[in-house]
Amino acid sequence: MKPGDRVVKGWELTAAGYTAVWATENTREAIWDAMKRKETYATTGSRMWLRFFGGYDFVAADTTTRAPAIAGYRKGVPMGGDLQKAAAGKAPTFLVAAARDPYGGNLDRVQVIKGWVDKAGKTHEKIFDVAWSNPSSAKVDAQGRLTPVGSTVDVATASWTNTIGTPELIAVWKDPEFDPAARAFYYARVLEIPTPRWTAYDAAYFKVKMDPKVPTTTRTRPGVHPSGIRPSRGPPCPSVATSRAAPAPRPASPRRGRRFALRPFRRDFQRQEHRQHQHDDGELSDQTPGSCRCPAAASSCR
């Protein structure tokens, strides 16, 4: 470390998360194919289920199905894919669906983060709340931010209840500020209700009192690999952008099984609670301005 570099203490780190891959079968080949398609997402700990599709023809009726991937592949491209240039008068629409970890906290909200490059070459980002657990009582403040869902965490016993939030969220969202001349990327993020952090569990187990500056609650989240629109580059790769059906499965394999694989990863992209890629309230984090804050590989956002 160089003089002046910040020292990160152990209590500032959170537990490792998971990467998730939408593969056609549970084989090494199919998982690698899905990674190449960038049909992946990551979570900060929970085993949440998340789907994200982009296109130009998604409608509210697509949210009434128990299998959103059917409409997703038929009408658009999955997470990590590139959308073709929009037709005149069209704006991109996104189908996003999420379900909580069976042993985790309920879901609070689904957000879509949009990034774009203006004519001067400057990068911008904006957070949109697209679905939330208490639509009848939630309010939006003057800055366009959704009111907090609340908390049921009992720090003293390191416990919580799922009496707030919801087990599932699904929505279709249309970009209200779409500029067909601008390069843009979109990715989805889901926020759980607050749950006890590992520091709360340790305090309860060892019967110690944590320093007030040590956070004792957290909000687990997944984020998908972004989908991009590159109008200045012409049609994207047909194998990614023009796909309208689910990838063809490989020949039958004796190992064929679940379509969804979770793999632990070592990189702690949630190094500090206050430096997560975006703050819960819609404020940008203190990362380098203009840098990619995507939870997955950022190369496609450039």
N, C-alpha and C positions, 0 to 999 in steps of 0.2 A: 504493500500500500504506500502511496505517496503521502507526504506530510499534508495535512488538511483534509484527507479523505475521511468520510464519515464512517464510524464504526457501528455496525448493526448488531445490536444485542440479541440474545436468544429469545427473549420474550417478545421481541418485535416481529419475529417470524411466525408464520402460520403453518399448519400441516401441509404436506405435499398434496397435490391434486391428482386428477386423472385426465387422460386423453380418451376420447371416444371416436370410434370409426364406424360409419354406416357401410357395412360390407354385404355383398350378396350371399356370402356363406362364411362360416367360421373356419377359414383356411388361411395359411400364410399368404398364398397368392392373392386371394380375394381382398385381404386386408391391405396388402401393398397396393393393389389396384385402387382401392378407395382412398388411400393416402395420396396417390398420384392425382386422383380427381379432386383432392382437397376436400372431400366430403367428410370432414372431421370437425370436432369441437373439443373444448377442454373445460374442466370444472375445477373449482378450488377445494374439492373434497367430497361433495355429495355425488351419488350416482343418478343424476337427473337425466331424463329423456328429453331430447330437444330436436325438433325438425325446423328447417328454414329453407324456403324456396322463393326464388325471384322470377318474375315474368311481367306480362302486361295485361293479363286477362283474369287474374284471380278476383273472385267476388265473395260476398259475405256467405253465400250458400256453401262455399267450400269449407266452412268451419263447422258444419253440422255433421260431418262424417267422423267415424271412429278410426279411419285410416287416411289421414291427410296426405300421406305420401302418394296415394293414387292420383289425386288431383295435382299434387306438386310436380311429379314427373311428367304428367300429361300436358300441363300448361306452362311449365317453366323449367328452371335449372336449379339443382340443389346447392347448398352451401358450398362456397369455393368456386362456383361456376361463373362464367362471364355472360352477361346479357348482350344481345345484339342491339345495335343502334335503334332507338325508339322510332316508331312510325310517327308521322305528323299527328299532333294532337294527343299522343299517348304519353302516359307517365308510368313508371314502374310500380308494380304492386308486389307485395310480399305476403306469403302465407307462413305463419310461425305458430308452432304448437309445442307445448312443454308439459311435462308431468313430473311431480316431485319424486325424490328418493323415498321408497316405502318406509325407510327408517329415519328419514330426515324431516326438516321443517316444511311447512306448507309454502306455497309460492306467493309472493307479494305482487310482482309486476313483471311484464315483459317490455323490454325496450329495444328500439332499433337505433343504432348509432350510424349516422351518415357522415361520410367524409368526402370532400370535393376540393378541386383545385380551381381557383378563379383565373381570370384572364391575365392577372399579373403574376401568376405562378405561385400564389400564396395558398397554403393548405388551411382548410377550415373543417371543423367537426361540430355536430349538433346531435343532441340526444332527444329522441321522441319516445314518450310513453305510449304504447300501443294497446296494452291490455293490463288490467289490474284486478285485484281480488274483491274489492268493495266498490263497484261502480256506482251504487246508489248513494253512498255516503262520502266517497272520496271527493276532494276539492282540488282545484288547480289555483295556485297563487298568482300574484301579478307577474312573476317571472316565468310563468308557464310550467311550474314544477308541481308535481303531484304531492299531496300531503302524505306524511309518513304513515305506514300501516299500523304502527304501535309495536309493543313488545310484551311478551308473556314470560320473559326470562326471569327466573329466581336465581340470582347469582349465588346466594348462600348455599343452595342445594344443587347448583349446576343443573337445573332442569327447566323445561319449558312445556307449554301445551300448544296444540294445533287448533286453538279456538279462534284464531285469526288466520287470514290468508285463505288459500284454496288449493286443492290437490292438483288441479289442471288449469291451464290457460291456453286459449287458441284465438287467433285473430287474423284478419286480412288488413293490411295497412297500405295506403297509397301515398307516395311522396307528394306532399302538398306544395313543395318548393322546387320541383324538378326543373333543371335547366338542361335541355337536350344537347347544348354545346359544351357542357362541362364534363370532365372526367370525374367519376364518383365511385365510391365503394360503400357498401352497407353490410353491417353485421348485427346479429341479434344477441341480446344478453338477457338473462333471467335472474331476478333477485329473490332469494328466499326471505322469509320473515326472520327476525333476529333469533339466534340460538346461542347457547353457551360456547364460548371460546375455550381452547385447551387450558388457558390460564385459569378459567373458572373451575374446570374439573380438577386441576391440580390443587387449587386453593381449598376446595371442598374435601378432597381426599386427604391432604396433609394437614388440614385444619390450620391454615395460615391465612394471614390477611395480606392481600396484594397491595402494592403501592398504588395510589390513586391514578397515576399516569399509565398504568398497565391496563389495556382494554380487556374486558371480560366477556364481551359478546361479539359476534361476527355475523355476517350475512353471506352465506355460501352462494356461489353463482357459476353458471356456465356461460361461455361465449363461443360463437361459431366462427369458422373460417369465413372471411368476407367474400361477398360477391361483388363483381365490378362491372362498370359500364365505361367503355373506352370509345367514344364516338369518333375520335380523330384517327383511330387505327384501322377502321374498316371492320369487316366481319371477323369476330374472334375465331379461334380454332373450332371447326365444326364438331370435333369429338367432345368438346366441352360445352360450347355455347348453344348448339342447335339441337342438343339431345332433348327429346320429348317423351322418352320412356325410361323406365328403370334400367340400369345396366344389365346386360344379358348375363345370367348366371353361368358359371363354368360347369363342365360335366360333373355328374354326381360324384361325390367323394365320401369315403367312409367316415370322414371327420365332419361332414356337413352337419350344421346345427344352427345355433342362434345367429341372427342377422346383426346383432349389435355386440361389439366387443369393447371392453374397457381395459385400458392399459395404464398402470401407474407411471408417472414421469417424475424425474428428479428436480427439474428446474422449478423453482418456487416463484411463479409469476405474481404471487401475492406477498412479496417480501415484507411489506409494511402495510398496515391497515389504511393509513392515510395516503399511500402512494399507489393504490390500485389503479388500473388503467383508466378508469373514470370514477368519479365520486358518485355516491348514491343519489345525491340531490341534483345532479345534472351539471355540476361544476367540473371543469377539466382538471386533471391532476397536474402535479408540478413536474411532469416530464418535460423534455426539451420541446419547445413549441414547434409544431409542424411534424413531429415524429409520429410514426404509426403506433397506435395503442391497441392494435388488434390482439386478442388473446391467443391467436394461432400465428403461423408463419406470416410475416408481414410483407413478404416480397411481392405478393399480388396486389398490394395496396399502392404500390409505387406507380 
